[in-house]
Amino acid sequence: MESRLNELEAKISLAEDLLDALNRTVFRQQQQIDRLQQDIRALRQQVQDAAPDDAGSPDNEIPPHY
């Protein structure tokens, strides 16, 4: 009975360590996702700022016969 109890305690300890490691990994990954989303927003803004406002306007298109 004593050995089974010790074995269960060891397994619980290992499971707790694994859970802590997984929680740290998830936390770091969420931080990375947040940074990447900020980068994407910044890049989108740069593209919008760099694009001419009337680029898609039909008034600026050359007629097909030219």
Distance bins in CASP14 RR format, pairs under 12 A and 6 or more apart:
PFRMAT RR
TARGET T0000
AUTHOR 0000-0000-0000
RMODE 2
METHOD distances of the structure
MODEL  1
1 7 0 0 0 0 0 1 0 0 0 0 0
1 8 0 0 0 0 0 1 0 0 0 0 0
2 8 0 0 0 0 0 1 0 0 0 0 0
2 9 0 0 0 0 0 1 0 0 0 0 0
3 9 0 0 0 0 0 1 0 0 0 0 0
3 10 0 0 0 0 0 1 0 0 0 0 0
4 10 0 0 0 0 0 1 0 0 0 0 0
4 11 0 0 0 0 0 1 0 0 0 0 0
5 11 0 0 0 0 0 1 0 0 0 0 0
5 12 0 0 0 0 0 1 0 0 0 0 0
6 12 0 0 0 0 0 1 0 0 0 0 0
6 13 0 0 0 0 0 1 0 0 0 0 0
7 13 0 0 0 0 0 1 0 0 0 0 0
7 14 0 0 0 0 0 1 0 0 0 0 0
8 14 0 0 0 0 0 1 0 0 0 0 0
8 15 0 0 0 0 0 1 0 0 0 0 0
9 15 0 0 0 0 0 1 0 0 0 0 0
9 16 0 0 0 0 0 1 0 0 0 0 0
10 16 0 0 0 0 0 1 0 0 0 0 0
10 17 0 0 0 0 0 1 0 0 0 0 0
11 17 0 0 0 0 0 1 0 0 0 0 0
11 18 0 0 0 0 0 1 0 0 0 0 0
12 18 0 0 0 0 0 1 0 0 0 0 0
12 19 0 0 0 0 0 1 0 0 0 0 0
13 19 0 0 0 0 0 1 0 0 0 0 0
13 20 0 0 0 0 0 1 0 0 0 0 0
14 20 0 0 0 0 0 1 0 0 0 0 0
14 21 0 0 0 0 0 1 0 0 0 0 0
15 21 0 0 0 0 0 1 0 0 0 0 0
15 22 0 0 0 0 0 1 0 0 0 0 0
16 22 0 0 0 0 0 1 0 0 0 0 0
16 23 0 0 0 0 0 1 0 0 0 0 0
17 23 0 0 0 0 0 1 0 0 0 0 0
17 24 0 0 0 0 0 1 0 0 0 0 0
18 24 0 0 0 0 0 1 0 0 0 0 0
18 25 0 0 0 0 0 1 0 0 0 0 0
19 25 0 0 0 0 0 1 0 0 0 0 0
19 26 0 0 0 0 0 1 0 0 0 0 0
20 26 0 0 0 0 0 1 0 0 0 0 0
20 27 0 0 0 0 0 1 0 0 0 0 0
21 27 0 0 0 0 0 1 0 0 0 0 0
21 28 0 0 0 0 0 1 0 0 0 0 0
22 28 0 0 0 0 0 1 0 0 0 0 0
22 29 0 0 0 0 0 1 0 0 0 0 0
23 29 0 0 0 0 0 1 0 0 0 0 0
23 30 0 0 0 0 0 1 0 0 0 0 0
24 30 0 0 0 0 0 1 0 0 0 0 0
24 31 0 0 0 0 0 1 0 0 0 0 0
25 31 0 0 0 0 0 1 0 0 0 0 0
25 32 0 0 0 0 0 1 0 0 0 0 0
26 32 0 0 0 0 0 1 0 0 0 0 0
26 33 0 0 0 0 0 1 0 0 0 0 0
27 33 0 0 0 0 0 1 0 0 0 0 0
27 34 0 0 0 0 0 1 0 0 0 0 0
28 34 0 0 0 0 0 1 0 0 0 0 0
28 35 0 0 0 0 0 1 0 0 0 0 0
29 35 0 0 0 0 0 1 0 0 0 0 0
29 36 0 0 0 0 0 1 0 0 0 0 0
30 36 0 0 0 0 0 1 0 0 0 0 0
30 37 0 0 0 0 0 1 0 0 0 0 0
31 37 0 0 0 0 0 1 0 0 0 0 0
31 38 0 0 0 0 0 1 0 0 0 0 0
32 38 0 0 0 0 0 1 0 0 0 0 0
32 39 0 0 0 0 0 1 0 0 0 0 0
33 39 0 0 0 0 0 1 0 0 0 0 0
33 40 0 0 0 0 0 1 0 0 0 0 0
34 40 0 0 0 0 0 1 0 0 0 0 0
34 41 0 0 0 0 0 1 0 0 0 0 0
35 41 0 0 0 0 0 1 0 0 0 0 0
35 42 0 0 0 0 0 1 0 0 0 0 0
36 42 0 0 0 0 0 1 0 0 0 0 0
36 43 0 0 0 0 0 1 0 0 0 0 0
37 43 0 0 0 0 0 1 0 0 0 0 0
37 44 0 0 0 0 0 1 0 0 0 0 0
38 44 0 0 0 0 0 1 0 0 0 0 0
38 45 0 0 0 0 0 1 0 0 0 0 0
39 45 0 0 0 0 0 1 0 0 0 0 0
39 46 0 0 0 0 0 1 0 0 0 0 0
40 46 0 0 0 0 0 1 0 0 0 0 0
40 47 0 0 0 0 0 1 0 0 0 0 0
41 47 0 0 0 0 0 1 0 0 0 0 0
41 48 0 0 0 0 0 1 0 0 0 0 0
42 48 0 0 0 0 0 1 0 0 0 0 0
42 49 0 0 0 0 0 1 0 0 0 0 0
43 49 0 0 0 0 0 1 0 0 0 0 0
43 50 0 0 0 0 0 1 0 0 0 0 0
44 50 0 0 0 0 0 1 0 0 0 0 0
44 51 0 0 0 0 0 1 0 0 0 0 0
45 51 0 0 0 0 0 1 0 0 0 0 0
47 55 0 0 0 0 0 1 0 0 0 0 0
48 55 0 0 0 0 0 1 0 0 0 0 0
52 60 0 0 0 0 1 0 0 0 0 0 0
53 60 0 0 0 0 0 1 0 0 0 0 0
54 60 1 0 1 0 0 0 0 0 0 0 0
54 61 0 0 0 0 0 1 0 0 0 0 0
55 61 0 0 0 0 0 1 0 0 0 0 0
END
